[in-house]
Amino acid sequence: MTGWAEHMVIAPIVVPMLAGAVMILVGNRRRRLTAGLGLASALALLALSAALLMVADAPEVRVYRLGNWPASFGIVLVLDRLSAVMVALTAILGFAAFVFSLARWHRAGVQFHPLFQFQLMGLNGAFLTGDLFNLFVFFEVMLAASYGMALHGSGTARVRAGLHYIVINLVASLLFLVGVSVVYGIAGTLNMADLAIRLRGIAAADRALLEAGLAVLGIAFLVKAAMWPLGFWLPGTYAAASAPAAAILSILSKVGIYAVLRVWLLLFGDGAGESAGFGGTWLTLGGLLTLGFGSVAVLANQSLARLAGASVLVSSGTLLTAIGLGKAAVTAGALLYLVGSALAIGAFFLLIEFVERGRDIGADVLAVTREAFGTGEDQEDGEPGERDAIGVPIPAAVATLGVSFLACALLVAGLPPFSGFLAKFAISSPLIAPGGGAPPAMAWVVTAALILSGLTTVVAMVRAGIDAFWVSPAVDPVRVSVVEFLPVALLLVLCAILTVAAGPAFDYAAATAQALHDPAGYLQAVLPAVDNPR
Amino acid sequence: MQLVVSLAIGLLAGSGVWLLLRARTFQVTIGLALLSYAVNLFIFSTGGLRTGAEAILQSGEVGTLARYSDPVPQALVLTAIVIGFATTALLLVVLLAARGLTGSDHVDGRERGR
């Protein structure tokens, strides 16, 4: 295949980059134009990612060589099922958060739109790149934009949380660099596929040092994924961020999970010889601890936003536990869980905004923002955009919000009938099945942890829901504009579709997991000249 | 040569970590800067350290690839320097904003015990 179709792999990086650059040139005075550009870019990304999902659903892995250099010299982008799924997830959440922000948040600070585009670019780049140093570069693009997004709207709480967030991520980036340079110093390559092949034949004297380098690298990933005890920054930062920023940030923690999935399974999969399974126990133990900490944090938090932050921890813990077990069937369930929980938590972050608005909490922060940036027509009014908003009177609006909240709660906690339950079932069923391969004690511990974390999430969500919708009715009539509610509805409908179409989705996840655990196809595609022994 | 470079990296990293754990935002920033210098030197040193080597070619001699140091770490370190510099600048802005909004230069935005 030649021509345009081949360049489609790089398009998810180029489209937001160009859109962001043009937005900076246009300037932030012409909001309508920049918002239009952003919408066009978000729609284009949606279409592209749908196409990529279909292209990737094939045994062969697509490789895009920048400048057409062979992979051992040049830089490659690699599209396989996992990359395609993550890019699609980014596009969906990005679209939802963008549409949501159009109602009012995009006016709360300068340069929101370019930052948003660069955020998408960094995310897509991190998911598509095939070498470790480019992964670092795209991590930095994504993080630099996320610093701006986390601070978007300003205010004391955001700046205080943002300061911690930036410092912790800068330290993580330094660890990333140390890991990358140790790996390069020993193995002499940064290409992930090349590294996986060289790892098999590495001298025994160098193996320990290389593994140490990769472990340092892993710490950098796990800080992003917020594994206990590296994740204390997460609930505070996510709770302080504005709703659309938090929805995008919720996929940032999935980048850490993605990096672990990609690098760990590629390098330390079953074909890695002496290093096979290196650190897997640590991942599972860390995941279980994160799950435990997250479950307690979910119960302990009073505010809805911190509750959502804690449920990100639960989601990370579940994923790390499942991945660390190193079984293809379990990984397939984890992938299904990843998609479902990213969509549900994104929807939850957006939904919280409505509920908090009705309860008049956090309005002080918003007021400070308005004062600082002066948004013109809606200065004295707490509800901007009255004219274009369809004001829904209390009962209908609250009922809609309540139903959405219920759906979110079921999804996040992993109860039937939604995809969260199916995914958790898919994780634990191969574990406890006879001949599952995992040590039986570990299998039961993991299953118990999954169920208990679901229970605490349900308790916390029910308590928060009763408090928000029944006990303390809204101070003002909750006004929900259609533009704002559409993204939430979109995310929840997608979750419902994921439930109804669980069969095909699970097949896709199973094929993805199979390819991740047996990366011969990946290695063959990136380095076709190398005689691959597998 | 190896001893000097490794001592320098160790000293920079040690002081960087010490400052990073302090309570004042400015100390944290300087700590991060020192740490990033340590990391940059570390990356640079993975390309191989040699003393008294010729810059490009010895006069009257055909060069071989074995006599060059590896250029990739140098490219990496350039990228790392640029990114580190930009993020430190960003951190300084946030530091100033935090100082202005909270009225304190404590990393938590308030003094301990208050």
HADDOCK unambig.tbl for C-alpha pairs under 7 A between the chains (distance, minus, plus):
assign (segid A and resid 156 and name CA) (segid B and resid 101 and name CA) 5.69 0.50 0.50
assign (segid A and resid 156 and name CA) (segid B and resid 102 and name CA) 6.58 0.50 0.50
assign (segid A and resid 159 and name CA) (segid B and resid 94 and name CA) 6.80 0.50 0.50
assign (segid A and resid 159 and name CA) (segid B and resid 98 and name CA) 5.78 0.50 0.50
assign (segid A and resid 160 and name CA) (segid B and resid 98 and name CA) 6.29 0.50 0.50
assign (segid A and resid 160 and name CA) (segid B and resid 108 and name CA) 6.57 0.50 0.50
assign (segid A and resid 160 and name CA) (segid B and resid 109 and name CA) 6.24 0.50 0.50
assign (segid A and resid 163 and name CA) (segid B and resid 94 and name CA) 6.48 0.50 0.50
assign (segid A and resid 166 and name CA) (segid B and resid 91 and name CA) 6.99 0.50 0.50
assign (segid A and resid 174 and name CA) (segid B and resid 36 and name CA) 6.56 0.50 0.50
assign (segid A and resid 174 and name CA) (segid B and resid 39 and name CA) 6.68 0.50 0.50
assign (segid A and resid 178 and name CA) (segid B and resid 39 and name CA) 6.33 0.50 0.50
assign (segid A and resid 181 and name CA) (segid B and resid 43 and name CA) 5.39 0.50 0.50
assign (segid A and resid 181 and name CA) (segid B and resid 46 and name CA) 6.68 0.50 0.50
assign (segid A and resid 185 and name CA) (segid B and resid 46 and name CA) 5.21 0.50 0.50
